[in-house]
Amino acid sequence: MRGTKPEIRWKAEAAFFLSAVFFVAVAAVIVFRRLPIEGTSLGLDWKTIWDGIGRGDVVYGPQSDQIGGMYTPPWGILILFPLSLLPFRDSWALISLFTILTLIFLVPRRDNGRLDGVGILLLACSFPALRTLADGNLEAFVLAGSALLLRGMERRSPLLAAAGFMLATVKFQVIWLAIIFLPWKLWQRFNWGEIVTFVGSAVFMVAISMLLWGRDWLLSLFGGAIPWEQGMVELAAGMGRGGVIDITLRSTLQRIDFPPVLITCVWLILVGAVIYVSVRKQRLMMMSLFPGFAFLLTSSILLAPYVSGDSFLCIYALAILPLIRENRTIGVILLLAVNLLFFVPRSLLFSYQSTYLTFLSLIVWFFLVVQIMRKEAEPLEAPAATDRERGV
């Protein structure tokens, strides 16, 4: 039986898109095979992860011939394992292509349904995007996973939401506050059957991967000692916490020699503000990427034990660019402030980039709070689960 015209058109567009992605992927692999990266730091982050996965022979933490080490959670290993089977340059090319495609899809379409070319350029050619591409980091998984997680909850599709959750938590430190908030939103959106499907899917993936690599991962996170085995140790002790690339609030204040008492006070004030805004405007949290989810993500980065500067791309994509639509003046100023880093000498960039990005994150956080406090929650397209559906 022949399909309707819309169905035929959709299938044709899907076939064209997949064909285009295939040919672009082949072209990207050819280009990356010829890049002169010997003796440079290009692709270092992905090289570290690629070596750490080792085609199944997983090694966590620092390795003697590399700066830093792999700390990707075990379920992230399951997701990235197929790429580890490819040569380094080929897998780096595909990671980069996935990053670019994710950034393109994150830019909202124009009112007429067409792609926003200017928005795509402002995102894909920005300093944070190019830095992430050059390093070969995994911020695209956080962005794509976050979008899928919210879309799955909007459509009441637990499997789609679970897939998004697994992708987004490949760098769990970037969205840990959203993870804390997630059970409440699942209760609001899903009925019992949908909750069981979501939790069951996620727990299965996490359990299998933790059985395989969980102990080694925990040892790497806690600097070689698991808390319940050897007493309390510092989270992220093995991840270079407080180093020059760390953009968390506590680490940045330590780098500029803030007194420890003041650091603790500032950190606690921010925690209190996050709790207040989240409770006061809880309906907006995780309803859409902007401003609620962007607020939780930015807060997560500022308050986490450790986050590298590459993750500022998530703030840029989910907070700064959407802010231009709400307040063009503030949004453009923040956009220019971020991309000013293109013109900073490399010596200064290495020493002060993370500190600069931390204070930019604080400014963005403030304007997100303003947007949230002014905004009233709007109903989602799909109705929330009722008590009757949950059997209450």
Number of C-alpha atoms within 10 A of each C-alpha: 3 6 9 9 9 9 11 12 12 12 13 11 12 12 12 12 11 11 12 12 15 12 11 14 19 14 12 18 19 14 13 18 15 9 10 9 13 7 6 8 12 17 21 19 24 23 23 24 24 24 21 23 22 14 15 14 8 19 19 23 23 18 14 8 8 12 12 16 23 25 26 21 21 25 24 21 22 15 15 19 17 12 18 23 15 14 11 17 21 21 22 29 23 19 21 26 19 18 23 20 14 20 22 19 13 18 22 14 15 11 8 6 8 9 15 14 13 10 19 19 13 16 24 21 14 21 21 24 25 17 17 22 26 17 19 24 24 24 23 26 24 24 24 21 24 29 22 22 25 21 19 20 25 21 17 21 20 26 21 18 26 24 18 24 26 24 24 28 21 24 20 21 20 29 24 20 21 22 18 11 15 16 13 11 18 21 17 16 22 25 19 16 12 20 20 13 16 21 16 15 17 20 14 12 17 19 13 14 17 17 10 14 17 17 14 18 22 23 19 24 25 18 17 16 18 20 14 8 7 9 8 11 15 14 18 20 18 20 23 18 20 22 15 18 22 28 32 27 26 23 26 25 21 14 14 9 10 13 10 12 9 11 18 14 11 15 17 13 12 17 15 12 14 20 13 12 18 19 12 12 17 17 16 24 24 23 20 16 23 21 24 27 23 28 30 27 26 25 26 23 28 27 24 21 21 25 28 21 22 24 24 25 23 23 23 24 24 24 26 27 21 20 24 16 12 11 12 13 12 15 20 16 12 21 20 11 13 19 15 12 18 12 8 13 9 12 9 10 15 12 12 16 19 24 23 17 21 23 16 17 24 16 12 23 23 13 19 22 18 12 18 21 13 10 13 11 14 9 11 13 8 11 13 20 17 14 12 8 12 14 8 7
